Amino acid sequence: MNMQMGALSIVTGEAVAPDCYKAFDAALGKAAKQLRRLKRALRDDKPIGPDKGALLRKWMYGTRAGAGRVG
């Protein structure tokens, strides 16, 4: 079985079983695994965005640090 999803490369699943339905299910499972791996590789290739929590803490505490201190 060969499949192509959008702009991704062709994925292939091949299986042998006495029943044609079991063979198709096994081949489909192999193709699905390849698609999951391709998707993960594409997702991991993207740059990681900034940590929003760290930016918020820096904005909340970093800009007003020392404003209330008496020294």
PyMOL Python script that loads the backbone (N, CA, C, O; Angstrom):
from pymol import cmd

cmd.read_pdbstr("""\
ATOM      1  N   MET A   1       0.844  -1.155   0.000  1.00  0.00           N
ATOM      2  CA  MET A   1       0.000   0.000   0.000  1.00  0.00           C
ATOM      3  C   MET A   1       0.903   1.236   0.000  1.00  0.00           C
ATOM      4  O   MET A   1       1.842   1.312   0.793  1.00  0.00           O
ATOM      5  N   ASN A   2       0.635   2.185  -0.862  1.00  0.00           N
ATOM      6  CA  ASN A   2       1.360   3.454  -0.940  1.00  0.00           C
ATOM      7  C   ASN A   2       0.377   4.590  -0.691  1.00  0.00           C
ATOM      8  O   ASN A   2      -0.735   4.592  -1.220  1.00  0.00           O
ATOM      9  N   MET A   3       0.802   5.558   0.122  1.00  0.00           N
ATOM     10  CA  MET A   3      -0.030   6.733   0.402  1.00  0.00           C
ATOM     11  C   MET A   3       0.826   7.979   0.325  1.00  0.00           C
ATOM     12  O   MET A   3       2.017   7.953   0.633  1.00  0.00           O
ATOM     13  N   GLN A   4       0.202   9.071  -0.090  1.00  0.00           N
ATOM     14  CA  GLN A   4       0.857  10.369  -0.034  1.00  0.00           C
ATOM     15  C   GLN A   4      -0.128  11.355   0.565  1.00  0.00           C
ATOM     16  O   GLN A   4      -1.265  11.479   0.110  1.00  0.00           O
ATOM     17  N   MET A   5       0.335  12.059   1.604  1.00  0.00           N
ATOM     18  CA  MET A   5      -0.509  13.028   2.294  1.00  0.00           C
ATOM     19  C   MET A   5       0.037  14.420   2.046  1.00  0.00           C
ATOM     20  O   MET A   5       1.074  14.784   2.600  1.00  0.00           O
ATOM     21  N   GLY A   6      -0.631  15.191   1.237  1.00  0.00           N
ATOM     22  CA  GLY A   6      -0.216  16.558   0.961  1.00  0.00           C
ATOM     23  C   GLY A   6       1.157  16.611   0.323  1.00  0.00           C
ATOM     24  O   GLY A   6       1.428  15.913  -0.654  1.00  0.00           O
ATOM     25  N   ALA A   7       2.022  17.447   0.882  1.00  0.00           N
ATOM     26  CA  ALA A   7       3.362  17.642   0.324  1.00  0.00           C
ATOM     27  C   ALA A   7       4.381  16.663   0.913  1.00  0.00           C
ATOM     28  O   ALA A   7       5.556  16.709   0.549  1.00  0.00           O
ATOM     29  N   LEU A   8       3.950  15.783   1.816  1.00  0.00           N
ATOM     30  CA  LEU A   8       4.867  14.813   2.409  1.00  0.00           C
ATOM     31  C   LEU A   8       5.250  13.756   1.386  1.00  0.00           C
ATOM     32  O   LEU A   8       4.577  13.577   0.371  1.00  0.00           O
ATOM     33  N   SER A   9       6.330  13.068   1.666  1.00  0.00           N
ATOM     34  CA  SER A   9       6.765  12.008   0.766  1.00  0.00           C
ATOM     35  C   SER A   9       5.818  10.813   0.861  1.00  0.00           C
ATOM     36  O   SER A   9       4.989  10.735   1.768  1.00  0.00           O
ATOM     37  N   ILE A  10       5.948   9.904  -0.065  1.00  0.00           N
ATOM     38  CA  ILE A  10       5.096   8.722  -0.105  1.00  0.00           C
ATOM     39  C   ILE A  10       5.514   7.764   1.012  1.00  0.00           C
ATOM     40  O   ILE A  10       6.699   7.485   1.196  1.00  0.00           O
ATOM     41  N   VAL A  11       4.530   7.270   1.748  1.00  0.00           N
ATOM     42  CA  VAL A  11       4.790   6.265   2.772  1.00  0.00           C
ATOM     43  C   VAL A  11       4.254   4.929   2.268  1.00  0.00           C
ATOM     44  O   VAL A  11       3.243   4.875   1.568  1.00  0.00           O
ATOM     45  N   THR A  12       4.945   3.859   2.633  1.00  0.00           N
ATOM     46  CA  THR A  12       4.614   2.535   2.141  1.00  0.00           C
ATOM     47  C   THR A  12       4.418   1.595   3.313  1.00  0.00           C
ATOM     48  O   THR A  12       5.191   1.603   4.271  1.00  0.00           O
ATOM     49  N   GLY A  13       3.382   0.793   3.227  1.00  0.00           N
ATOM     50  CA  GLY A  13       3.145  -0.249   4.210  1.00  0.00           C
ATOM     51  C   GLY A  13       2.918  -1.561   3.482  1.00  0.00           C
ATOM     52  O   GLY A  13       2.138  -1.627   2.532  1.00  0.00           O
ATOM     53  N   GLU A  14       3.596  -2.595   3.925  1.00  0.00           N
ATOM     54  CA  GLU A  14       3.484  -3.888   3.271  1.00  0.00           C
ATOM     55  C   GLU A  14       3.343  -4.961   4.328  1.00  0.00           C
ATOM     56  O   GLU A  14       4.078  -4.965   5.315  1.00  0.00           O
ATOM     57  N   ALA A  15       2.391  -5.886   4.125  1.00  0.00           N
ATOM     58  CA  ALA A  15       2.178  -6.963   5.089  1.00  0.00           C
ATOM     59  C   ALA A  15       1.602  -8.180   4.377  1.00  0.00           C
ATOM     60  O   ALA A  15       0.957  -8.065   3.335  1.00  0.00           O
ATOM     61  N   VAL A  16       1.847  -9.333   4.954  1.00  0.00           N
ATOM     62  CA  VAL A  16       1.324 -10.595   4.427  1.00  0.00           C
ATOM     63  C   VAL A  16       0.555 -11.283   5.544  1.00  0.00           C
ATOM     64  O   VAL A  16       1.054 -11.426   6.660  1.00  0.00           O
ATOM     65  N   ALA A  17      -0.674 -11.710   5.230  1.00  0.00           N
ATOM     66  CA  ALA A  17      -1.500 -12.426   6.197  1.00  0.00           C
ATOM     67  C   ALA A  17      -2.452 -13.335   5.416  1.00  0.00           C
ATOM     68  O   ALA A  17      -2.717 -13.096   4.238  1.00  0.00           O
ATOM     69  N   PRO A  18      -2.954 -14.358   6.064  1.00  0.00           N
ATOM     70  CA  PRO A  18      -3.874 -15.263   5.358  1.00  0.00           C
ATOM     71  C   PRO A  18      -5.189 -14.580   4.981  1.00  0.00           C
ATOM     72  O   PRO A  18      -5.826 -14.961   3.998  1.00  0.00           O
ATOM     73  N   ASP A  19      -5.589 -13.596   5.738  1.00  0.00           N
ATOM     74  CA  ASP A  19      -6.826 -12.865   5.474  1.00  0.00           C
ATOM     75  C   ASP A  19      -6.472 -11.502   4.881  1.00  0.00           C
ATOM     76  O   ASP A  19      -5.597 -10.810   5.402  1.00  0.00           O
ATOM     77  N   CYS A  20      -7.144 -11.111   3.798  1.00  0.00           N
ATOM     78  CA  CYS A  20      -6.810  -9.836   3.144  1.00  0.00           C
ATOM     79  C   CYS A  20      -7.086  -8.640   4.060  1.00  0.00           C
ATOM     80  O   CYS A  20      -6.385  -7.632   3.971  1.00  0.00           O
ATOM     81  N   TYR A  21      -8.087  -8.730   4.933  1.00  0.00           N
ATOM     82  CA  TYR A  21      -8.405  -7.623   5.835  1.00  0.00           C
ATOM     83  C   TYR A  21      -7.319  -7.446   6.898  1.00  0.00           C
ATOM     84  O   TYR A  21      -6.955  -6.323   7.247  1.00  0.00           O
ATOM     85  N   LYS A  22      -6.808  -8.569   7.408  1.00  0.00           N
ATOM     86  CA  LYS A  22      -5.728  -8.490   8.397  1.00  0.00           C
ATOM     87  C   LYS A  22      -4.454  -7.951   7.760  1.00  0.00           C
ATOM     88  O   LYS A  22      -3.720  -7.188   8.387  1.00  0.00           O
ATOM     89  N   ALA A  23      -4.190  -8.343   6.523  1.00  0.00           N
ATOM     90  CA  ALA A  23      -3.007  -7.839   5.820  1.00  0.00           C
ATOM     91  C   ALA A  23      -3.128  -6.337   5.589  1.00  0.00           C
ATOM     92  O   ALA A  23      -2.160  -5.596   5.763  1.00  0.00           O
ATOM     93  N   PHE A  24      -4.321  -5.891   5.195  1.00  0.00           N
ATOM     94  CA  PHE A  24      -4.518  -4.455   4.979  1.00  0.00           C
ATOM     95  C   PHE A  24      -4.380  -3.679   6.279  1.00  0.00           C
ATOM     96  O   PHE A  24      -3.764  -2.613   6.298  1.00  0.00           O
ATOM     97  N   ASP A  25      -4.945  -4.199   7.369  1.00  0.00           N
ATOM     98  CA  ASP A  25      -4.823  -3.525   8.664  1.00  0.00           C
ATOM     99  C   ASP A  25      -3.370  -3.432   9.112  1.00  0.00           C
ATOM    100  O   ASP A  25      -2.949  -2.406   9.646  1.00  0.00           O
ATOM    101  N   ALA A  26      -2.601  -4.499   8.896  1.00  0.00           N
ATOM    102  CA  ALA A  26      -1.199  -4.480   9.284  1.00  0.00           C
ATOM    103  C   ALA A  26      -0.417  -3.479   8.435  1.00  0.00           C
ATOM    104  O   ALA A  26       0.426  -2.748   8.955  1.00  0.00           O
ATOM    105  N   ALA A  27      -0.694  -3.444   7.137  1.00  0.00           N
ATOM    106  CA  ALA A  27      -0.015  -2.495   6.247  1.00  0.00           C
ATOM    107  C   ALA A  27      -0.400  -1.063   6.604  1.00  0.00           C
ATOM    108  O   ALA A  27       0.445  -0.167   6.579  1.00  0.00           O
ATOM    109  N   LEU A  28      -1.650  -0.847   6.931  1.00  0.00           N
ATOM    110  CA  LEU A  28      -2.114   0.482   7.327  1.00  0.00           C
ATOM    111  C   LEU A  28      -1.449   0.918   8.628  1.00  0.00           C
ATOM    112  O   LEU A  28      -1.106   2.090   8.781  1.00  0.00           O
ATOM    113  N   GLY A  29      -1.266  -0.001   9.556  1.00  0.00           N
ATOM    114  CA  GLY A  29      -0.577   0.317  10.809  1.00  0.00           C
ATOM    115  C   GLY A  29       0.862   0.739  10.574  1.00  0.00           C
ATOM    116  O   GLY A  29       1.351   1.667  11.218  1.00  0.00           O
ATOM    117  N   LYS A  30       1.543   0.065   9.654  1.00  0.00           N
ATOM    118  CA  LYS A  30       2.925   0.431   9.339  1.00  0.00           C
ATOM    119  C   LYS A  30       2.994   1.802   8.668  1.00  0.00           C
ATOM    120  O   LYS A  30       3.887   2.596   8.965  1.00  0.00           O
ATOM    121  N   ALA A  31       2.059   2.078   7.773  1.00  0.00           N
ATOM    122  CA  ALA A  31       2.037   3.386   7.121  1.00  0.00           C
ATOM    123  C   ALA A  31       1.712   4.487   8.122  1.00  0.00           C
ATOM    124  O   ALA A  31       2.278   5.578   8.048  1.00  0.00           O
ATOM    125  N   ALA A  32       0.806   4.212   9.059  1.00  0.00           N
ATOM    126  CA  ALA A  32       0.453   5.199  10.081  1.00  0.00           C
ATOM    127  C   ALA A  32       1.651   5.511  10.963  1.00  0.00           C
ATOM    128  O   ALA A  32       1.857   6.662  11.347  1.00  0.00           O
ATOM    129  N   LYS A  33       2.446   4.494  11.287  1.00  0.00           N
ATOM    130  CA  LYS A  33       3.643   4.709  12.102  1.00  0.00           C
ATOM    131  C   LYS A  33       4.629   5.613  11.363  1.00  0.00           C
ATOM    132  O   LYS A  33       5.234   6.496  11.970  1.00  0.00           O
ATOM    133  N   GLN A  34       4.794   5.398  10.063  1.00  0.00           N
ATOM    134  CA  GLN A  34       5.695   6.245   9.274  1.00  0.00           C
ATOM    135  C   GLN A  34       5.198   7.682   9.244  1.00  0.00           C
ATOM    136  O   GLN A  34       5.993   8.615   9.353  1.00  0.00           O
ATOM    137  N   LEU A  35       3.887   7.869   9.096  1.00  0.00           N
ATOM    138  CA  LEU A  35       3.330   9.222   9.083  1.00  0.00           C
ATOM    139  C   LEU A  35       3.532   9.920  10.426  1.00  0.00           C
ATOM    140  O   LEU A  35       3.844  11.110  10.465  1.00  0.00           O
ATOM    141  N   ARG A  36       3.356   9.180  11.537  1.00  0.00           N
ATOM    142  CA  ARG A  36       3.593   9.763  12.862  1.00  0.00           C
ATOM    143  C   ARG A  36       5.037  10.211  13.003  1.00  0.00           C
ATOM    144  O   ARG A  36       5.311  11.283  13.542  1.00  0.00           O
ATOM    145  N   ARG A  37       5.957   9.392  12.519  1.00  0.00           N
ATOM    146  CA  ARG A  37       7.374   9.748  12.612  1.00  0.00           C
ATOM    147  C   ARG A  37       7.702  10.954  11.750  1.00  0.00           C
ATOM    148  O   ARG A  37       8.481  11.814  12.162  1.00  0.00           O
ATOM    149  N   LEU A  38       7.115  11.030  10.550  1.00  0.00           N
ATOM    150  CA  LEU A  38       7.340  12.193   9.688  1.00  0.00           C
ATOM    151  C   LEU A  38       6.802  13.462  10.343  1.00  0.00           C
ATOM    152  O   LEU A  38       7.447  14.511  10.315  1.00  0.00           O
ATOM    153  N   LYS A  39       5.618  13.353  10.928  1.00  0.00           N
ATOM    154  CA  LYS A  39       5.008  14.513  11.586  1.00  0.00           C
ATOM    155  C   LYS A  39       5.864  14.973  12.763  1.00  0.00           C
ATOM    156  O   LYS A  39       6.068  16.172  12.952  1.00  0.00           O
ATOM    157  N   ARG A  40       6.365  14.021  13.556  1.00  0.00           N
ATOM    158  CA  ARG A  40       7.212  14.370  14.694  1.00  0.00           C
ATOM    159  C   ARG A  40       8.498  15.041  14.226  1.00  0.00           C
ATOM    160  O   ARG A  40       8.964  15.996  14.848  1.00  0.00           O
ATOM    161  N   ALA A  41       9.068  14.549  13.139  1.00  0.00           N
ATOM    162  CA  ALA A  41      10.298  15.148  12.615  1.00  0.00           C
ATOM    163  C   ALA A  41      10.044  16.574  12.142  1.00  0.00           C
ATOM    164  O   ALA A  41      10.882  17.452  12.350  1.00  0.00           O
ATOM    165  N   LEU A  42       8.902  16.815  11.510  1.00  0.00           N
ATOM    166  CA  LEU A  42       8.573  18.173  11.070  1.00  0.00           C
ATOM    167  C   LEU A  42       8.339  19.092  12.256  1.00  0.00           C
ATOM    168  O   LEU A  42       8.753  20.251  12.238  1.00  0.00           O
ATOM    169  N   ARG A  43       7.677  18.581  13.284  1.00  0.00           N
ATOM    170  CA  ARG A  43       7.389  19.385  14.472  1.00  0.00           C
ATOM    171  C   ARG A  43       8.669  19.713  15.234  1.00  0.00           C
ATOM    172  O   ARG A  43       8.840  20.837  15.706  1.00  0.00           O
ATOM    173  N   ASP A  44       9.563  18.742  15.355  1.00  0.00           N
ATOM    174  CA  ASP A  44      10.808  18.957  16.096  1.00  0.00           C
ATOM    175  C   ASP A  44      11.773  19.853  15.342  1.00  0.00           C
ATOM    176  O   ASP A  44      12.698  20.402  15.939  1.00  0.00           O
ATOM    177  N   ASP A  45      11.574  20.010  14.042  1.00  0.00           N
ATOM    178  CA  ASP A  45      12.470  20.824  13.221  1.00  0.00           C
ATOM    179  C   ASP A  45      12.210  22.319  13.406  1.00  0.00           C
ATOM    180  O   ASP A  45      13.075  23.142  13.107  1.00  0.00           O
ATOM    181  N   LYS A  46      11.017  22.671  13.900  1.00  0.00           N
ATOM    182  CA  LYS A  46      10.669  24.079  14.062  1.00  0.00           C
ATOM    183  C   LYS A  46      11.365  24.660  15.289  1.00  0.00           C
ATOM    184  O   LYS A  46      11.592  23.947  16.267  1.00  0.00           O
ATOM    185  N   PRO A  47      11.703  25.947  15.246  1.00  0.00           N
ATOM    186  CA  PRO A  47      12.339  26.561  16.418  1.00  0.00           C
ATOM    187  C   PRO A  47      11.355  26.658  17.582  1.00  0.00           C
ATOM    188  O   PRO A  47      10.146  26.793  17.390  1.00  0.00           O
ATOM    189  N   ILE A  48      11.898  26.586  18.777  1.00  0.00           N
ATOM    190  CA  ILE A  48      11.077  26.650  19.983  1.00  0.00           C
ATOM    191  C   ILE A  48      10.821  28.118  20.320  1.00  0.00           C
ATOM    192  O   ILE A  48      11.743  28.934  20.311  1.00  0.00           O
ATOM    193  N   GLY A  49       9.579  28.444  20.613  1.00  0.00           N
ATOM    194  CA  GLY A  49       9.208  29.808  20.946  1.00  0.00           C
ATOM    195  C   GLY A  49       9.698  30.200  22.328  1.00  0.00           C
ATOM    196  O   GLY A  49      10.190  29.356  23.076  1.00  0.00           O
ATOM    197  N   PRO A  50       9.567  31.475  22.672  1.00  0.00           N
ATOM    198  CA  PRO A  50      10.018  31.934  23.988  1.00  0.00           C
ATOM    199  C   PRO A  50       9.135  31.375  25.096  1.00  0.00           C
ATOM    200  O   PRO A  50       7.966  31.057  24.876  1.00  0.00           O
ATOM    201  N   ASP A  51       9.705  31.259  26.278  1.00  0.00           N
ATOM    202  CA  ASP A  51       8.967  30.807  27.452  1.00  0.00           C
ATOM    203  C   ASP A  51       8.103  31.965  27.934  1.00  0.00           C
ATOM    204  O   ASP A  51       8.609  32.953  28.468  1.00  0.00           O
ATOM    205  N   LYS A  52       6.798  31.831  27.740  1.00  0.00           N
ATOM    206  CA  LYS A  52       5.901  32.939  28.088  1.00  0.00           C
ATOM    207  C   LYS A  52       5.887  33.210  29.582  1.00  0.00           C
ATOM    208  O   LYS A  52       5.753  34.359  30.004  1.00  0.00           O
ATOM    209  N   GLY A  53       6.025  32.158  30.388  1.00  0.00           N
ATOM    210  CA  GLY A  53       6.050  32.345  31.838  1.00  0.00           C
ATOM    211  C   GLY A  53       7.263  33.145  32.276  1.00  0.00           C
ATOM    212  O   GLY A  53       7.156  34.018  33.137  1.00  0.00           O
ATOM    213  N   ALA A  54       8.417  32.854  31.687  1.00  0.00           N
ATOM    214  CA  ALA A  54       9.631  33.587  32.047  1.00  0.00           C
ATOM    215  C   ALA A  54       9.533  35.037  31.607  1.00  0.00           C
ATOM    216  O   ALA A  54       9.969  35.936  32.326  1.00  0.00           O
ATOM    217  N   LEU A  55       8.963  35.275  30.428  1.00  0.00           N
ATOM    218  CA  LEU A  55       8.801  36.655  29.967  1.00  0.00           C
ATOM    219  C   LEU A  55       7.855  37.432  30.879  1.00  0.00           C
ATOM    220  O   LEU A  55       8.088  38.606  31.170  1.00  0.00           O
ATOM    221  N   LEU A  56       6.792  36.775  31.326  1.00  0.00           N
ATOM    222  CA  LEU A  56       5.837  37.436  32.213  1.00  0.00           C
ATOM    223  C   LEU A  56       6.482  37.743  33.566  1.00  0.00           C
ATOM    224  O   LEU A  56       6.302  38.837  34.101  1.00  0.00           O
ATOM    225  N   ARG A  57       7.239  36.780  34.129  1.00  0.00           N
ATOM    226  CA  ARG A  57       7.914  37.028  35.405  1.00  0.00           C
ATOM    227  C   ARG A  57       8.931  38.152  35.272  1.00  0.00           C
ATOM    228  O   ARG A  57       9.062  38.984  36.170  1.00  0.00           O
ATOM    229  N   LYS A  58       9.648  38.180  34.159  1.00  0.00           N
ATOM    230  CA  LYS A  58      10.632  39.240  33.947  1.00  0.00           C
ATOM    231  C   LYS A  58       9.932  40.595  33.849  1.00  0.00           C
ATOM    232  O   LYS A  58      10.425  41.591  34.379  1.00  0.00           O
ATOM    233  N   TRP A  59       8.796  40.629  33.178  1.00  0.00           N
ATOM    234  CA  TRP A  59       8.062  41.883  33.056  1.00  0.00           C
ATOM    235  C   TRP A  59       7.495  42.323  34.400  1.00  0.00           C
ATOM    236  O   TRP A  59       7.545  43.502  34.750  1.00  0.00           O
ATOM    237  N   MET A  60       6.948  41.349  35.161  1.00  0.00           N
ATOM    238  CA  MET A  60       6.318  41.706  36.432  1.00  0.00           C
ATOM    239  C   MET A  60       7.339  42.095  37.496  1.00  0.00           C
ATOM    240  O   MET A  60       7.137  43.066  38.225  1.00  0.00           O
ATOM    241  N   TYR A  61       8.421  41.351  37.588  1.00  0.00           N
ATOM    242  CA  TYR A  61       9.364  41.552  38.681  1.00  0.00           C
ATOM    243  C   TYR A  61      10.644  42.259  38.247  1.00  0.00           C
ATOM    244  O   TYR A  61      11.285  42.932  39.054  1.00  0.00           O
ATOM    245  N   GLY A  62      11.011  42.115  37.009  1.00  0.00           N
ATOM    246  CA  GLY A  62      12.278  42.681  36.548  1.00  0.00           C
ATOM    247  C   GLY A  62      12.236  44.186  36.357  1.00  0.00           C
ATOM    248  O   GLY A  62      13.217  44.874  36.639  1.00  0.00           O
ATOM    249  N   THR A  63      11.109  44.707  35.879  1.00  0.00           N
ATOM    250  CA  THR A  63      11.046  46.142  35.610  1.00  0.00           C
ATOM    251  C   THR A  63      10.806  46.953  36.881  1.00  0.00           C
ATOM    252  O   THR A  63      11.142  48.136  36.935  1.00  0.00           O
ATOM    253  N   ARG A  64      10.225  46.323  37.907  1.00  0.00           N
ATOM    254  CA  ARG A  64       9.944  47.050  39.135  1.00  0.00           C
ATOM    255  C   ARG A  64      10.817  46.604  40.291  1.00  0.00           C
ATOM    256  O   ARG A  64      10.521  46.910  41.446  1.00  0.00           O
ATOM    257  N   ALA A  65      11.881  45.889  39.996  1.00  0.00           N
ATOM    258  CA  ALA A  65      12.759  45.411  41.070  1.00  0.00           C
ATOM    259  C   ALA A  65      13.413  46.607  41.758  1.00  0.00           C
ATOM    260  O   ALA A  65      14.000  47.465  41.098  1.00  0.00           O
ATOM    261  N   GLY A  66      13.313  46.658  43.044  1.00  0.00           N
ATOM    262  CA  GLY A  66      13.934  47.733  43.805  1.00  0.00           C
ATOM    263  C   GLY A  66      13.064  48.972  43.937  1.00  0.00           C
ATOM    264  O   GLY A  66      13.475  49.939  44.578  1.00  0.00           O
ATOM    265  N   ALA A  67      11.859  48.973  43.342  1.00  0.00           N
ATOM    266  CA  ALA A  67      11.010  50.161  43.400  1.00  0.00           C
ATOM    267  C   ALA A  67      10.476  50.385  44.814  1.00  0.00           C
ATOM    268  O   ALA A  67      10.316  51.528  45.243  1.00  0.00           O
ATOM    269  N   GLY A  68      10.199  49.295  45.540  1.00  0.00           N
ATOM    270  CA  GLY A  68       9.615  49.455  46.882  1.00  0.00           C
ATOM    271  C   GLY A  68      10.638  49.332  47.994  1.00  0.00           C
ATOM    272  O   GLY A  68      10.278  49.347  49.171  1.00  0.00           O
ATOM    273  N   ARG A  69      11.870  49.213  47.649  1.00  0.00           N
ATOM    274  CA  ARG A  69      12.907  49.022  48.682  1.00  0.00           C
ATOM    275  C   ARG A  69      13.346  50.362  49.281  1.00  0.00           C
ATOM    276  O   ARG A  69      13.430  51.383  48.599  1.00  0.00           O
ATOM    277  N   VAL A  70      13.612  50.311  50.537  1.00  0.00           N
ATOM    278  CA  VAL A  70      14.135  51.482  51.230  1.00  0.00           C
ATOM    279  C   VAL A  70      15.572  51.167  51.597  1.00  0.00           C
ATOM    280  O   VAL A  70      15.846  50.188  52.292  1.00  0.00           O
ATOM    281  N   GLY A  71      16.470  51.987  51.135  1.00  0.00           N
ATOM    282  CA  GLY A  71      17.821  51.602  51.438  1.00  0.00           C
ATOM    283  C   GLY A  71      18.724  52.700  51.598  1.00  0.00           C
ATOM    284  O   GLY A  71      19.909  52.492  51.859  1.00  0.00           O
TER     285      GLY A  71
END
""", "prot")
cmd.dss("prot")
cmd.show_as("cartoon", "prot")
cmd.util.cbc("prot")
cmd.orient("prot")
